[in-house]
Amino acid sequence: MPESDAENRDFRIFSIKRLSHFKIPQEYREGRCRSVAEFEKLNRIGEGTYGIVYRARDTVSKEVVALKKVRMENVRDGIPISSLREITLLLSLKHQNVVHLREVVVGRGLDSIFLVMEYCEQDMASLLDNMPNPFTESQVKCIMLQLFKGLRHLHENFIIHRDLKVSNLLMTDKGMVKIADFGLSRPTHSHNPMTPCVVTLWYRAPEVLLGDKNQTKAIDIWSSGCIMGELLLHKPLLPGQSEVHQVELIIDLLGTPNEQIWPGMSKLPALEKINLKKQPYNNLRHTFPWLSDAGLRLLNFLFMYDPAKRARARECCQSSYFREHPLPYLVFLWIFGWIK
């Protein structure tokens, strides 16, 4: 499309507060954003639900960054709500374990908007697939402790991530873990009903699977338990093939929930359609026979059926599991030859 045609189009932004679109005058469309032409794309490193990601070099500062192109399905609809949400939340967050949004830059047309983010050498999913040796328990502790610190910062700032999984955890060559991809994130004080189909299936909390729209920070805690289990087992802990199968796998691991341990569960919408299998045993000890009592206590705390009783990120950071041997040990990717 000719550049002049794009410039003459109505450009609308969606207001989260008013829940409606409004037009942006031509003179204010790009504001003071830098041009993407000031960045040299080096290679494509990934593609998520909400955009393509490139490794790029800032030609001004010479720094290597991650350049995420915002996916615009229809320019007349303005910037997607998921991208607006991600930009707004990331600009409000400053923590060493949360990926840093440096700035927003623009291309020549209205359909070219990019997020400039700090560059991390690996995402955890690719690392798990390609590393020659699995993480040691010391390294798992270090990763999880950083994840809990990042989550504590999110939750203390009233943000639910809603899509925690290994592919949304990034790692630098010096072993710093960064929580990324905030396209599904929401403030905890949102009064709008939250969609139940959030969080990738394998990491989805039971209350979400059973249709509860009153989602809390506890869904992130459940996901972090699935991540911890995956790192310890060197494979996905609960690899369900459907929502019903996912519920069955959870019951196989933790036993069948009931009103006594999870008040209000019988009123969840999905239980009108499915009958839970009967399985009375908690099999965490059987699944992780080498794990210490402190490690099992932490996992049980992460996997409490009742969201109100589930661990808080702050409590996880203080777990005695991280103070006993083997102690947390940083993962230096370049030492092990996992990056070039």
Secondary structure as the mmCIF struct_conf table of DSSP 4:
data_model
#
loop_
_struct_conf.conf_type_id
_struct_conf.id
_struct_conf.beg_label_comp_id
_struct_conf.beg_label_asym_id
_struct_conf.beg_label_seq_id
_struct_conf.end_label_comp_id
_struct_conf.end_label_asym_id
_struct_conf.end_label_seq_id
HELX_RH_AL_P HELX_RH_AL_P1 GLU A 3 ASN A 8
BEND BEND1 ARG A 9 ARG A 9
STRN STRN1 ARG A 12 SER A 15
TURN_TY1_P TURN_TY1_P1 ILE A 16 LEU A 19
STRN STRN2 SER A 20 LYS A 23
HELX_RH_3T_P HELX_RH_3T_P1 GLN A 26 TYR A 28
BEND BEND2 ARG A 29 GLU A 30
TURN_TY1_P TURN_TY1_P2 GLY A 31 ARG A 32
HELX_LH_PP_P HELX_LH_PP_P1 CYS A 33 CYS A 33
STRN STRN3 ARG A 34 SER A 35
HELX_RH_3T_P HELX_RH_3T_P2 VAL A 36 GLU A 38
STRN STRN4 PHE A 39 GLY A 48
TURN_TY1_P TURN_TY1_P3 THR A 49 TYR A 50
STRN STRN5 GLY A 51 ASP A 58
TURN_TY1_P TURN_TY1_P4 THR A 59 SER A 61
STRN STRN6 VAL A 64 VAL A 70
HELX_LH_PP_P HELX_LH_PP_P2 ARG A 71 ARG A 71
BEND BEND3 GLU A 73 GLU A 73
HELX_RH_3T_P HELX_RH_3T_P3 VAL A 75 ASP A 77
BEND BEND4 ILE A 79 ILE A 79
HELX_RH_AL_P HELX_RH_AL_P2 ILE A 81 LEU A 91
TURN_TY1_P TURN_TY1_P5 SER A 92 SER A 92
TURN_TY1_P TURN_TY1_P6 GLN A 96 ASN A 97
STRN STRN7 VAL A 98 VAL A 98
STRN STRN8 LEU A 101 VAL A 106
BEND BEND5 ARG A 108 GLY A 109
TURN_TY1_P TURN_TY1_P7 LEU A 110 ASP A 111
STRN STRN9 ILE A 113 GLU A 118
BEND BEND6 GLU A 121 GLU A 121
STRN STRN10 GLN A 122 ASP A 123
HELX_RH_AL_P HELX_RH_AL_P3 MET A 124 ASN A 130
BEND BEND7 PRO A 132 ASN A 133
HELX_LH_PP_P HELX_LH_PP_P3 PRO A 134 THR A 136
HELX_RH_AL_P HELX_RH_AL_P4 GLU A 137 GLU A 156
TURN_TY1_P TURN_TY1_P8 ASN A 157 PHE A 158
STRN STRN11 ILE A 159 ILE A 160
HELX_RH_3T_P HELX_RH_3T_P4 VAL A 166 ASN A 168
STRN STRN12 LEU A 169 MET A 171
TURN_TY1_P TURN_TY1_P9 ASP A 173 LYS A 174
STRN STRN13 VAL A 177 ILE A 179
TURN_TY1_P TURN_TY1_P10 GLY A 183 LEU A 184
STRN STRN14 ARG A 186 PRO A 187
TURN_TY1_P TURN_TY1_P11 THR A 188 HIS A 189
BEND BEND8 ASN A 192 ASN A 192
HELX_LH_PP_P HELX_LH_PP_P4 PRO A 193 THR A 195
BEND BEND9 PRO A 196 PRO A 196
BEND BEND10 VAL A 199 VAL A 199
HELX_RH_3T_P HELX_RH_3T_P5 LEU A 201 TYR A 203
HELX_RH_AL_P HELX_RH_AL_P5 PRO A 206 LEU A 209
TURN_TY1_P TURN_TY1_P12 LEU A 210 GLY A 211
TURN_TY1_P TURN_TY1_P13 LYS A 217 LYS A 217
HELX_RH_AL_P HELX_RH_AL_P6 ALA A 218 LEU A 233
TURN_TY1_P TURN_TY1_P14 HIS A 234 HIS A 234
BEND BEND11 LYS A 235 LYS A 235
BEND BEND12 LEU A 237 LEU A 237
BEND BEND13 GLN A 241 SER A 242
HELX_RH_AL_P HELX_RH_AL_P7 GLU A 243 LEU A 254
TURN_TY1_P TURN_TY1_P15 GLU A 259 ILE A 261
BEND BEND14 TRP A 262 TRP A 262
TURN_TY1_P TURN_TY1_P16 PRO A 263 GLY A 264
HELX_RH_3T_P HELX_RH_3T_P6 MET A 265 LYS A 267
BEND BEND15 LEU A 268 LEU A 268
HELX_RH_3T_P HELX_RH_3T_P7 PRO A 269 GLU A 272
TURN_TY1_P TURN_TY1_P17 LYS A 273 LYS A 273
HELX_LH_PP_P HELX_LH_PP_P5 LEU A 276 LYS A 278
HELX_RH_AL_P HELX_RH_AL_P8 LEU A 284 THR A 287
BEND BEND16 PHE A 288 PHE A 288
TURN_TY1_P TURN_TY1_P18 PRO A 289 TRP A 290
BEND BEND17 LEU A 291 LEU A 291
HELX_RH_AL_P HELX_RH_AL_P9 ASP A 293 LEU A 302
TURN_TY1_P TURN_TY1_P19 PHE A 303 PHE A 303
BEND BEND18 TYR A 305 ASP A 306
HELX_RH_3T_P HELX_RH_3T_P8 PRO A 307 LYS A 309
BEND BEND19 ARG A 310 ARG A 310
HELX_LH_PP_P HELX_LH_PP_P6 ALA A 311 ARG A 312
HELX_RH_AL_P HELX_RH_AL_P10 ALA A 313 CYS A 317
TURN_TY1_P TURN_TY1_P20 GLN A 318 GLN A 318
HELX_RH_3T_P HELX_RH_3T_P9 SER A 320 ARG A 323
BEND BEND20 GLU A 324 PRO A 326
HELX_LH_PP_P HELX_LH_PP_P7 LEU A 327 PRO A 328
TURN_TY1_P TURN_TY1_P21 LEU A 333 GLY A 337
BEND BEND21 TRP A 338 TRP A 338
#
